[in-house]
């Protein structure tokens, strides 16, 4: 192949759309919502594995989160969203671009835990020596056992893992967000194997390509800015000049509040960002301290 042809091929490859994997399953609805908040018109049609997105630089594919990291590692996908647990489970060598933990269902942290039936003599990791463990995450479990110097028989579980102790397994390694399913099945957690959150990952070669990296970083920035704004609101108010210091002491600001002069020099305008959960208790205190014309408004994105 001639040098001219090689250069042309690389140029064409760099200008192709980004192949982005979106997680099918439990993360799917929240991911669609996140992209909407980030400013994308993402539409996942029923029975289609190729969502529509209003960005000519991106092509989307729906893939199970369990497989995502493997395809990103192989270069089949340039980037994708999956839990750090599945990246470790697949032993995938990828670039982690952003942690997408968010205050929404399935985007909160989840834990992979070791659990046994109530009444089991297994109290800690060392007691797992020689036992049978059922799990969906074989590699993650073996990694955990190796860290504790324990050898056990780890078997893949096709589902309903929590019902297997004590007849089909001595212990399980299963994922939980609240622990309610484990408690409902009379299981006791003895240790945490891993805490996992959704991550935006990229193929290392794709991330080394300046044009693809630009798209990846742009998407990551918008997703993170939407997550940062998710549990925050803006507040603006008019404050008597004499009360500014008192009001500022009350405000748990994300950053330094903006204080502006009004046409009436006896008053100032204060604009700030706070956590939405703090608003209910804060508003009466602000009014009592002299603030007037208080307006709460939603935020779409916050870029640090």
Backbone torsions as a table, in degrees:
resi	resn	phi	psi	omega
1	UNK	NA	133.4	-177.4
2	UNK	-74.3	153.9	177.7
3	UNK	-56.7	-36.0	-179.4
4	UNK	-64.9	-42.7	-179.1
5	UNK	-67.0	-40.3	178.8
6	UNK	-60.7	-44.7	-178.7
7	UNK	-63.6	-40.1	-179.4
8	UNK	-66.1	-41.8	179.9
9	UNK	-61.8	-44.6	179.3
10	UNK	-62.1	-38.8	-179.7
11	UNK	-65.5	-43.0	178.9
12	UNK	-64.5	-40.8	-179.3
13	UNK	-63.4	-38.8	-178.0
14	UNK	-66.3	-25.7	-175.7
15	UNK	-93.5	0.3	179.4
16	UNK	-73.3	160.9	177.7
17	UNK	-65.3	155.7	176.1
18	UNK	-74.7	127.7	175.3
19	UNK	-87.2	107.7	-172.6
20	UNK	-111.0	123.3	177.3
21	UNK	-90.5	127.4	176.4
22	UNK	-110.0	139.8	-173.3
23	UNK	-75.6	126.2	174.5
24	UNK	-88.7	145.7	178.9
25	UNK	109.2	-137.1	-171.9
26	UNK	-63.6	-29.3	-178.8
27	UNK	-87.2	-7.5	-168.0
28	UNK	-63.5	-53.2	-175.8
29	UNK	-64.0	-40.7	179.6
30	UNK	-68.0	-36.2	177.3
31	UNK	-64.6	-41.2	177.9
32	UNK	-62.2	-42.0	178.0
33	UNK	-63.7	-43.8	-178.9
34	UNK	-60.1	-44.9	179.5
35	UNK	-63.9	-35.6	176.4
36	UNK	-62.9	-44.5	178.2
37	UNK	-65.4	-29.5	179.9
38	UNK	-79.0	-5.8	175.8
39	UNK	105.6	4.3	179.2
40	UNK	-95.3	144.2	170.8
41	UNK	-95.6	90.1	-178.2
42	UNK	-102.9	125.5	-178.6
43	UNK	-126.4	115.7	178.8
44	UNK	-100.4	105.6	-176.9
45	UNK	-80.8	147.3	179.9
46	UNK	-60.9	133.6	177.5
47	UNK	68.7	11.4	175.8
48	UNK	-111.6	139.1	179.0
49	UNK	-102.8	11.3	-179.9
50	UNK	-128.8	86.1	-178.2
51	UNK	-62.3	152.0	174.7
52	UNK	-89.6	140.8	177.2
53	UNK	-142.0	141.2	-175.1
54	UNK	-85.0	50.2	179.0
55	UNK	-142.5	110.8	-176.3
56	UNK	-65.9	-12.3	-179.9
57	UNK	-91.1	2.9	-175.6
58	UNK	-131.4	135.2	169.7
59	UNK	-118.7	127.0	-175.0
60	UNK	-104.1	146.2	175.4
61	UNK	-136.1	135.9	175.9
62	UNK	-88.1	124.2	-179.4
63	UNK	-137.5	144.8	175.4
64	UNK	-59.8	139.1	-179.2
65	UNK	-57.9	-31.1	-179.0
66	UNK	-63.7	-25.8	-176.2
67	UNK	-103.0	-13.5	-168.8
68	UNK	-55.1	-51.6	-174.3
69	UNK	-61.2	-35.4	179.9
70	UNK	-64.3	-44.2	-179.4
71	UNK	-69.8	-32.9	176.6
72	UNK	-69.2	-42.6	177.7
73	UNK	-59.1	-42.1	-177.1
74	UNK	-75.2	-14.2	-178.7
75	UNK	88.0	3.5	174.4
76	UNK	-63.6	-37.9	173.4
77	UNK	-116.3	146.9	177.4
78	UNK	-82.6	-31.9	-177.6
79	UNK	-157.9	164.8	179.7
80	UNK	-171.7	173.0	179.0
81	UNK	-118.6	125.1	177.8
82	UNK	-159.0	167.3	177.7
83	UNK	-75.3	151.1	177.0
84	UNK	-62.8	-24.8	178.1
85	UNK	-61.1	-42.1	-177.2
86	UNK	-77.3	-25.7	173.2
87	UNK	-65.0	-43.9	178.3
88	UNK	-68.2	-42.7	-178.6
89	UNK	-59.9	-38.1	-179.7
90	UNK	-85.7	-0.6	-177.1
91	UNK	51.3	39.2	-175.6
92	UNK	-80.8	136.0	176.7
93	UNK	-99.8	94.3	-175.9
94	UNK	-130.1	167.1	175.1
95	UNK	-92.1	121.5	175.2
96	UNK	-85.4	116.6	-175.3
97	UNK	-91.9	-40.4	-176.6
98	UNK	-159.0	146.1	170.3
99	UNK	-88.9	122.7	-174.7
100	UNK	-105.1	27.8	177.5
101	UNK	-58.2	133.7	-174.7
102	UNK	-146.4	158.3	-177.7
103	UNK	-81.7	50.6	179.9
104	UNK	-132.8	157.7	177.3
105	UNK	-54.6	136.1	177.9
106	UNK	73.0	-7.3	173.4
107	UNK	-108.9	-0.7	171.1
108	UNK	-75.4	161.6	174.8
109	UNK	-61.6	142.3	173.1
110	UNK	-122.0	157.7	-179.0
111	UNK	-119.0	135.2	165.3
112	UNK	-91.4	121.4	-173.5
113	UNK	-124.9	155.8	169.9
114	UNK	-92.4	125.7	-179.0
115	UNK	-132.0	148.1	179.0
116	UNK	-133.4	165.5	178.0
117	UNK	-69.4	142.7	173.8
118	UNK	-54.1	134.7	-177.2
119	UNK	93.9	-7.7	178.2
120	UNK	-67.1	144.1	177.7
121	UNK	-73.3	-8.6	-179.5
122	UNK	-74.8	117.1	-177.1
123	UNK	-111.1	-26.4	-176.1
124	UNK	-153.4	178.7	-176.5
125	UNK	-55.1	-40.6	-177.8
126	UNK	-63.4	-26.3	-179.9
127	UNK	-75.0	-5.7	179.6
128	UNK	-81.5	-5.7	179.8
129	UNK	-54.1	122.5	176.0
130	UNK	77.3	5.0	-178.2
131	UNK	-87.2	173.1	174.3
132	UNK	-106.4	125.6	-176.8
133	UNK	-120.8	126.9	177.7
134	UNK	-101.1	135.7	-177.8
135	UNK	-165.2	160.2	173.3
136	UNK	-88.8	-18.0	-176.0
137	UNK	-111.7	83.4	-176.8
138	UNK	-62.7	-52.3	-176.1
139	UNK	-65.9	-39.5	179.0
140	UNK	-63.1	-40.5	180.0
141	UNK	-68.6	-44.0	178.6
142	UNK	-63.1	-36.5	177.3
143	UNK	-62.7	-42.5	179.2
144	UNK	-64.4	-45.9	-179.0
145	UNK	-62.6	-39.9	179.1
146	UNK	-62.8	-38.7	178.5
147	UNK	-61.0	-29.2	-178.4
148	UNK	-100.9	4.9	178.4
149	UNK	65.3	36.2	-176.0
150	UNK	-118.2	141.7	174.4
151	UNK	-114.0	131.1	-179.7
152	UNK	-147.8	165.9	178.1
153	UNK	-90.5	107.4	-177.5
154	UNK	-99.0	121.3	-176.9
155	UNK	-116.9	140.7	178.7
156	UNK	-72.2	135.6	178.6
157	UNK	-109.7	129.2	-177.7
158	UNK	-84.7	-0.9	-179.3
159	UNK	143.8	170.1	-177.6
160	UNK	50.3	41.0	-175.4
161	UNK	-61.4	-34.2	-174.1
162	UNK	-67.9	-14.7	-179.4
163	UNK	-93.0	-1.3	-172.3
164	UNK	-78.7	-35.5	175.6
165	UNK	-73.7	145.9	-0.6
166	UNK	-97.4	-2.9	-172.8
167	UNK	-72.8	-48.5	-173.7
168	UNK	-97.1	-12.2	179.1
169	UNK	-158.3	150.2	176.0
170	UNK	-79.7	-29.9	-178.6
171	UNK	-153.1	164.6	175.4
172	UNK	-131.4	156.8	166.0
173	UNK	-117.0	114.0	-173.8
174	UNK	-136.4	162.8	-177.7
175	UNK	-96.5	142.3	179.2
176	UNK	-147.1	145.0	175.2
177	UNK	-106.0	-41.4	-179.1
178	UNK	-116.7	-18.6	-177.6
179	UNK	86.0	0.0	-175.0
180	UNK	-65.1	-39.5	-179.6
181	UNK	-67.3	-37.9	178.0
182	UNK	-64.8	-45.4	179.4
183	UNK	-63.7	-37.7	-179.8
184	UNK	-63.9	-26.3	179.4
185	UNK	-100.6	16.9	174.1
186	UNK	60.6	42.1	179.4
187	UNK	-107.9	149.8	-179.5
188	UNK	-119.4	127.9	179.0
189	UNK	-79.0	129.6	178.3
190	UNK	-107.3	-18.6	179.2
191	UNK	-169.0	159.7	175.0
192	UNK	-102.3	127.3	178.6
193	UNK	-83.5	-43.3	-177.0
194	UNK	-163.9	140.2	168.2
195	UNK	-99.8	128.4	-173.2
196	UNK	-122.7	146.0	173.8
197	UNK	-133.9	159.3	177.4
198	UNK	-66.4	139.4	179.3
199	UNK	-127.2	147.1	171.4
200	UNK	-94.7	113.5	-174.3
201	UNK	-116.8	159.5	-179.2
202	UNK	-139.2	150.9	171.3
203	UNK	-66.6	136.3	-173.9
204	UNK	-64.0	-38.5	179.0
205	UNK	-69.7	-39.9	177.8
206	UNK	-63.2	-39.0	-178.8
207	UNK	-70.8	-21.7	177.6
208	UNK	-80.6	-15.7	176.8
209	UNK	-79.9	117.0	-174.1
210	UNK	-55.2	-39.5	-177.4
211	UNK	-72.4	-41.2	177.7
212	UNK	-69.2	-38.7	178.2
213	UNK	-61.4	-37.3	178.0
214	UNK	-60.8	-40.8	178.7
215	UNK	-68.2	-44.9	-179.6
216	UNK	-59.5	-47.2	-179.0
217	UNK	-66.1	-35.0	178.2
218	UNK	-65.1	-46.1	179.0
219	UNK	-62.9	-44.5	-179.7
220	UNK	-60.6	-42.7	-179.8
221	UNK	-61.1	-44.9	-178.6
222	UNK	-67.8	-40.7	178.5
223	UNK	-64.1	-45.5	179.9
224	UNK	-64.4	-38.0	-179.4
225	UNK	-66.9	-34.8	177.5
226	UNK	-69.5	-38.4	178.3
227	UNK	-67.1	-42.5	179.3
228	UNK	-59.6	-35.7	-178.5
229	UNK	-82.8	-10.0	-169.4
230	UNK	-58.7	-40.6	-176.6
231	UNK	-112.3	25.2	-178.5
232	UNK	-126.6	156.1	176.1
233	UNK	-135.8	161.9	174.8
234	UNK	-96.5	147.3	174.9
235	UNK	-127.9	132.2	170.1
236	UNK	-131.8	149.1	-173.6
237	UNK	-160.2	158.4	171.7
238	UNK	-99.5	136.3	-173.6
239	UNK	-134.2	132.3	173.7
240	UNK	-57.2	138.2	-177.0
241	UNK	-53.2	-36.1	-177.9
242	UNK	-69.9	-16.7	-176.1
243	UNK	-104.8	4.2	-174.6
244	UNK	-58.8	-47.7	-177.6
245	UNK	-61.8	-40.1	179.4
246	UNK	-63.7	-43.7	-179.9
247	UNK	-64.8	-43.0	-178.6
248	UNK	-62.8	-33.8	177.8
249	UNK	-68.1	-25.9	-179.5
250	UNK	-80.9	-23.4	-171.2
251	UNK	-84.6	118.8	173.8
252	UNK	-85.2	75.1	-168.4
253	UNK	-75.1	147.2	171.4
254	UNK	-65.7	-39.4	176.0
255	UNK	-139.3	-162.4	178.3
256	UNK	-73.1	123.1	179.1
257	UNK	-59.5	148.6	176.7
258	UNK	-89.2	125.2	179.0
259	UNK	-114.7	120.9	-176.5
260	UNK	-121.6	149.1	178.2
261	UNK	-83.9	138.0	176.1
262	UNK	-99.0	170.4	179.3
263	UNK	-62.2	-32.8	174.0
264	UNK	-88.4	108.8	-172.2
265	UNK	-70.3	0.0	175.0
266	UNK	-82.9	-12.3	-176.1
267	UNK	-124.7	154.2	172.3
268	UNK	-129.9	160.2	175.3
269	UNK	-107.4	133.8	177.7
270	UNK	-119.2	131.8	179.2
271	UNK	-126.9	131.2	-177.3
272	UNK	-152.5	173.7	178.0
273	UNK	-125.0	132.0	179.6
274	UNK	-137.4	168.3	175.2
275	UNK	-72.7	137.4	-175.7
276	UNK	-59.8	-32.6	-177.8
277	UNK	-64.9	-19.6	-177.7
278	UNK	-88.4	-11.6	-171.3
279	UNK	-63.5	-46.4	-172.6
280	UNK	-58.3	-41.4	-179.7
281	UNK	-80.1	-26.1	-173.7
282	UNK	-81.3	-37.9	-173.4
283	UNK	-57.1	-46.8	178.6
284	UNK	-61.5	-35.7	-179.7
285	UNK	-69.5	-36.2	177.4
286	UNK	-65.6	-42.4	179.8
287	UNK	-66.6	-40.2	178.5
288	UNK	-62.3	-31.1	-179.6
289	UNK	-82.7	-4.0	174.1
290	UNK	117.5	-4.9	-179.6
291	UNK	-70.0	143.5	179.3
292	UNK	-137.0	161.1	-179.4
293	UNK	59.9	39.8	-177.1
294	UNK	-73.9	127.4	-179.7
295	UNK	-125.1	126.5	172.7
296	UNK	-101.0	134.6	-178.3
297	UNK	-139.6	147.9	-178.0
298	UNK	-74.9	159.0	178.8
299	UNK	-121.7	139.5	176.5
300	UNK	-93.4	-43.2	-176.8
301	UNK	-145.2	146.6	171.4
302	UNK	-131.9	121.3	179.5
303	UNK	-109.6	116.6	-178.7
304	UNK	-71.1	NA	NA
